[in-house]
Amino acid sequence: MPGGTIGIVGGGQLGKMMTISAKNMGFHVGVLDPVSDCPTAQLADWHIVADCDDVLALEALAKRSDTVTYETSKIGVESLNTVIDLANVPQGTDLLAVTQDRLMENSFLETNNIVIPPYETIISPTDIQDAVDSIGFPCVLKTTRDSTQQYTLNNMSDLAPSMSLLREGTCVLEASIPSEKELSVLVAGNGLEYTTFPVVENIYRDGVLFETIVAADIATEVSQEVQRIGRQVGEALGLHGVLAIEVLLTKAGSIYVTKLTPRPHSIGNYSVDVCNISQFDAHIRGICGWPLGDIQLLSQAVTVNILGEALNTSLRLILEKSNWNFYYYGKKRTVNNRKMGHITIPTSAPESILAEIAETNL
């Protein structure tokens, strides 16, 4: 209840926005992060400066908190397990375990009859030929632990440079699905009830999320099915807090789930401006066992991420774009392709806003 303390593992911008929601609801907030002036620490009541996998630091965080949550999904399951008895960890560690291992995630989704791209497990180079015969080209070789490490294979000549991935351990060879749109949905749960945010369309550049359009311009039945999948996943996991689900939509209308992320996500930043409750409000409500209610979209919107190389451009736009809502995360180092902030633009005409963004050179 209000007056209690929420400890956040990870101090990035998502934790900063969680902190704003938590403080608005009357909670104290502590954070564990190795960066001394990380975005979350700029608002939290106290900060433990240590690695997020540091067991002693996690224990210190848990002892000072009533409830512990995480804004990063790169925490060791074993490390977090050490504090389960010291504080309430509503999300648990099973959710982390499932979403950190692609094979476990695929198995979970298949068990729940959710369609995913065809795949094969690759343990040694000799497995690849059999897998290609089954899946066909093009396909993508990925490690089971890190989605950023991957190679697209269009023919047999692409195999040689991809062999470095197998030195990382077991891999997955996944069919490359030709998609019409890349969609996502956020599901929120409190362990008893589960609700979804609107389905959004995501636009990526060089593998980095650049723009999110809400609501996605898709058929009603597609939107309803993606939201149904969201609720099904939430219920199957006994979800507390927010989970992001990424989906591919083909021209034929087929839906493939491609990724689960066990925390609030930058795809949901629009919700601060155009929903009756934000994804961060829903996350805090969910981990604290508060009712969630129905989530309503009050306006369409486009969110564009401010990447490092566009930071100065965005600052100049503040004086020009009076109807744009600017958010800056307070990161001290500017790095290309790193999210430094975002802009949300409520609108009744997303296409015109996309064109306006394109003209700004963001």
Secondary structure in CASP SS format (residue, H / E / C, confidence):
PFRMAT SS
TARGET T0000
AUTHOR 0000-0000-0000
METHOD secondary structure of the structure
MODEL  1
M C 1.00
P C 1.00
G C 1.00
G C 1.00
T E 1.00
I E 1.00
G E 1.00
I E 1.00
V E 1.00
G C 1.00
G C 1.00
G C 1.00
Q H 1.00
L H 1.00
G H 1.00
K H 1.00
M H 1.00
M H 1.00
T H 1.00
I H 1.00
S H 1.00
A H 1.00
K H 1.00
N H 1.00
M C 1.00
G C 1.00
F C 1.00
H E 1.00
V E 1.00
G E 1.00
V E 1.00
L E 1.00
D E 1.00
P C 1.00
V C 1.00
S C 1.00
D C 1.00
C C 1.00
P C 1.00
T H 1.00
A H 1.00
Q H 1.00
L C 1.00
A C 1.00
D C 1.00
W E 1.00
H E 1.00
I E 1.00
V E 1.00
A C 1.00
D C 1.00
C C 1.00
D C 1.00
D C 1.00
V H 1.00
L H 1.00
A H 1.00
L H 1.00
E H 1.00
A H 1.00
L H 1.00
A H 1.00
K H 1.00
R C 1.00
S C 1.00
D C 1.00
T E 1.00
V E 1.00
T E 1.00
Y E 1.00
E C 1.00
T C 1.00
S C 1.00
K C 1.00
I C 1.00
G C 1.00
V H 1.00
E H 1.00
S H 1.00
L H 1.00
N H 1.00
T C 1.00
V C 1.00
I C 1.00
D C 1.00
L C 1.00
A C 1.00
N E 1.00
V C 1.00
P C 1.00
Q C 1.00
G C 1.00
T C 1.00
D H 1.00
L H 1.00
L H 1.00
A H 1.00
V H 1.00
T H 1.00
Q H 1.00
D C 1.00
R H 1.00
L H 1.00
M H 1.00
E H 1.00
N H 1.00
S H 1.00
F H 1.00
L H 1.00
E H 1.00
T H 1.00
N C 1.00
N C 1.00
I C 1.00
V C 1.00
I C 1.00
P C 1.00
P C 1.00
Y E 1.00
E E 1.00
T E 1.00
I E 1.00
I C 1.00
S C 1.00
P H 1.00
T H 1.00
D H 1.00
I H 1.00
Q H 1.00
D H 1.00
A H 1.00
V H 1.00
D H 1.00
S H 1.00
I H 1.00
G C 1.00
F C 1.00
P C 1.00
C E 1.00
V E 1.00
L E 1.00
K E 1.00
T E 1.00
T C 1.00
R C 1.00
D C 1.00
S C 1.00
T C 1.00
Q C 1.00
Q E 1.00
Y E 1.00
T E 1.00
L E 1.00
N C 1.00
N C 1.00
M H 1.00
S H 1.00
D H 1.00
L H 1.00
A H 1.00
P H 1.00
S H 1.00
M H 1.00
S H 1.00
L H 1.00
L H 1.00
R C 1.00
E C 1.00
G C 1.00
T C 1.00
C E 1.00
V E 1.00
L E 1.00
E E 1.00
A E 1.00
S C 1.00
I C 1.00
P C 1.00
S C 1.00
E C 1.00
K E 1.00
E E 1.00
L E 1.00
S E 1.00
V E 1.00
L E 1.00
V E 1.00
A E 1.00
G E 1.00
N E 1.00
G C 1.00
L C 1.00
E C 1.00
Y E 1.00
T E 1.00
T E 1.00
F C 1.00
P C 1.00
V C 1.00
V E 1.00
E E 1.00
N E 1.00
I E 1.00
Y E 1.00
R E 1.00
D C 1.00
G C 1.00
V E 1.00
L E 1.00
F E 1.00
E E 1.00
T E 1.00
I E 1.00
V E 1.00
A C 1.00
A C 1.00
D C 1.00
I C 1.00
A C 1.00
T H 1.00
E H 1.00
V H 1.00
S H 1.00
Q H 1.00
E H 1.00
V H 1.00
Q H 1.00
R H 1.00
I H 1.00
G H 1.00
R H 1.00
Q H 1.00
V H 1.00
G H 1.00
E H 1.00
A H 1.00
L H 1.00
G C 1.00
L C 1.00
H E 1.00
G E 1.00
V E 1.00
L E 1.00
A E 1.00
I E 1.00
E E 1.00
V E 1.00
L E 1.00
L E 1.00
T C 1.00
K C 1.00
A C 1.00
G C 1.00
S C 1.00
I E 1.00
Y E 1.00
V E 1.00
T E 1.00
K E 1.00
L E 1.00
T E 1.00
P C 1.00
R C 1.00
P C 1.00
H C 1.00
S H 1.00
I H 1.00
G H 1.00
N C 1.00
Y C 1.00
S H 1.00
V H 1.00
D H 1.00
V H 1.00
C E 1.00
N C 1.00
I C 1.00
S C 1.00
Q H 1.00
F H 1.00
D H 1.00
A H 1.00
H H 1.00
I H 1.00
R H 1.00
G H 1.00
I H 1.00
C H 1.00
G C 1.00
W C 1.00
P C 1.00
L C 1.00
G C 1.00
D C 1.00
I C 1.00
Q C 1.00
L E 1.00
L C 1.00
S C 1.00
Q C 1.00
A E 1.00
V E 1.00
T E 1.00
V E 1.00
N E 1.00
I E 1.00
L E 1.00
G H 1.00
E H 1.00
A H 1.00
L H 1.00
N H 1.00
T H 1.00
S H 1.00
L H 1.00
R H 1.00
L H 1.00
I C 1.00
L C 1.00
E C 1.00
K C 1.00
S C 1.00
N C 1.00
W C 1.00
N E 1.00
F E 1.00
Y E 1.00
Y E 1.00
Y C 1.00
G C 1.00
K C 1.00
K C 1.00
R C 1.00
T C 1.00
V C 1.00
N C 1.00
N C 1.00
R C 1.00
K E 1.00
M E 1.00
G E 1.00
H E 1.00
I E 1.00
T E 1.00
I E 1.00
P E 1.00
T C 1.00
S C 1.00
A C 1.00
P H 1.00
E H 1.00
S H 1.00
I H 1.00
L H 1.00
A H 1.00
E H 1.00
I H 1.00
A H 1.00
E H 1.00
T H 1.00
N C 1.00
L C 1.00
END
